[in-house]
């Protein structure tokens, strides 16, 4: 339940369109719903502006189905991350309208269109191998009502490719830069733009990349101002914070 929905509920109780008992029942479930396997935070969207998101690894198909079924009782868009095709098949049993994004490994159910800002988020990918993490960021930002522009495969091995897309990147309100290997791209972008850059290290690379640790440390040590860093492969975290920045008044 978001602020608008709460306002409508209270107005309906005031105007007699909903009886007091029904209103109390809905308000009782405003905090959280105990599902046994999870305590679904129904208050989160009202509190922070974004509904709870399902992280699939470690959960059984039945647990994911239970959570999705409960979320469908509300009105918020639904996002599940790091989902397998088996997870999706299970969710389809209770939510036929759910959509699976293979590259991003996300399950989404769009129930309401957000009136998002005119500004957009640029998601810049160093290499094609970084696309799964970049797509997780893009799907996250889009389900929360943002316009996303994708700039793919413009890493430092051929930096002229980046310059060809510089106007599009500079036009964004916030920029997500996804890179593995040595993780240099966010520093390059950070030195060329006047917008906040969210750097996402990926686990792409050979042995000395240490599954993304090398890229993470490079990004944390960036000499470019305005570069912040999320965890390795955390496309969701980058898309979420980019959405918050893009919607600032």
N, C-alpha and C positions, 0 to 999 in steps of 0.2 A: 504494500500500500504506500503510495507516494503522497505528497502534501495535497495535491489536487483531489485525490481519491478520499483522503481523510476529511477534507473540507466538504465534499459532496455528501459523505456519510453523515456528518454532523448536521448539515443543512436538511437532509432528508428526515433525520430524527426530529429536528425542530419543527419542520413543516408537516409532520405526521405521515410522511410517505413510507417510513419504516417504523415499526413499533419498537418500543424501548428494549424489549427482550432480544429482538433480532440485532439491534444496535449493540447491545452488551455482548452478544455472542461474537460479533465481528471484531469488536474492540478487544475482547479476550484473546483472540488469535493474532492480535497486532504485534505482540512481543515475540513469541516463538511457538512453534508447534513441535511437540515431542513425538518423533516418528519411531522411537525405539532405537533404530540404527543411527539416527541423527536428530539434532535439534535445529529445525529450520528457522532461520532468523527472518521472520516476517517484517520486522521493524527496520531492517537495514536500509531499504530504499528511502524510507521516510527520514532516517537518521543521517545517511551520508549521500543520498541521491542516486545510488546504484543498488540493484537487487543482489541477493546472494548468487554466487556462481558455483557450479559443481565442478570439482576437480576429480576426475574419474579414476586415476591410478590408485590401487589399494581398495577400491570399492567393488563389491560384487555387482553383477547385472541386476539382481533383485533389489539391492540397496539403491542403485541409481534409478531404477524404475519407481521405487517408493518415493524418492525425493522429487523426481519430475512430476509424478502424479499429484503430490502435495502442492508443488509450485503452480500447477495448472489451475488450482482453486483460486489463485490470485489473478492479477492482470498484467504482471510484469513480463517483459521478454525473458526468455530462458537461454542461458549459455552454459554448456558443459565443455570443459577443455580436456585435452590429452585423451580423447575418447577413441576407442578401437571400433572397428566395424561390428564386432560382436556386441559392444555396448550400445551402438546405434540400433542394431536389430532388436535388442531388448526394449529400448526406449520407444521404438515404432509400435510396439504392442499396446502401449498406453497413450501414445501421442503420434498418430499417423501423419500429422502435418510437420513433424520435426524434419530438419534438413541436416545432412552430414556433409561437411567440407573435408574432403579426403586429404588434401595437402596440409591444411591447418589442424586436422584431427579434432575438429570441434563439432558439436551438435547444437543447433540453434532452433528456436521457435520464436518467430517475430509475431507478436500479438498486437502491438501498437506502434505506429510510426511516430518517432520523436521529432519535434520541430527543432532541429539542431541549428547551430549557427551557420552563417554563410561561409565562414572561414573553414579551411580544411587542414587535415593532417597529412604530411608527406611521410611515406614509409619507404626508406631507401635501403636497398639490399646490395651488399658487396658482391656476392656471387649467387648463382642459381642454387647452389647447395644450401644456402641460408634461407631459401624461400619458405620452408615449413614454419620456421620461427616468425618470419616476417608476416606470413599469412595469419598466424595466430593473433598477432598484434592487430592486423587489419580487420579481421572478423570481430575481434573484441571492440575495437573503436566503432565499427559500423553498427553492431547490435545496440550500442549505446547512443546511436543517433548522430554520428559524425560522418562527414564526407571524407573519403580517403583517396589520396593519389599515390599510386604505386610507381616507384622508380627502381627498376630491376637490373642487377648485374652491372654495376658501375664502380667496381672496386679499384683499388690503387694500382693493380697490375696493368690497367689501361685507363688512367685517370682522365684522359680526354673525353671518355664516355660520360663522366660526371659533369664536366663543363657544359656539355650539350643540353643537360637537363637542369642547369643551375637556376634559370628563371622560374621554373615550376617549383623547385625546392625552396627558393627564397620567398615565394609567394605564400607558403604555408604559415600557419600560426605557430606550429610546433612540428619538429622533425624527429622521427624515429629512425635511427641508423643501425642496421643489423649486419654484423660482420663476424667471421671466424678467422682462422689462420692467425695472422699477427695482430689483427684488430685495429688497423690504422685508420680505416675510413672515417669514424666519428671525429677524429682530430682534424682531418682534412676538411670535412663539412663544417665543423665548428669554427674553423678559421675563415670561412667564406660567407657566413650568414649572421644575421642579427636576431635570430630566433632561438629559443631553447632547443637543445639537442638531447634526446634520450638515446643513449648508446646501449645496444643489446649484444653482448658477446655470445657467440654460438659455439657449440662443441665440434664444429667442422674444422678439420685439419689433420696433419700427420702427427707423429709421436710427440714431438716437443711442444705441440700445442696443448698437451695435457688436458684433452677434452674440454677446451675452452678457457682454462685457467690463464694461459698466456694472453689471450684476447682480453679477458677480464682485467688483468693487471695493467695491460697497455692502456685500456680505456680509463681506468682509475688514475693513471699517471698522465693523462692527456694534458698537454700544455695549452690547449685551446680553452678559453673561458666559455662558460655556458653549456658545458657538457656534463650531464649526469649519467649514472650507470645503474642498470638493473642487473639481476642475477643471470647466470649463464642459461641460455635458451628460454628466458622468461619473456616470451612475446606477449603473454597475457598482461603481465605487470606493466610493460611498456605501453600497450594499447590503452590500458585503464588510466594511467597517469596522463597520457597524451590527451585522452578525452576530457579529463578534469581541467587541464590547461586550456584546451580549445574552447571550453564552455565558460571560462572566467569572464565576468562582466567587465 
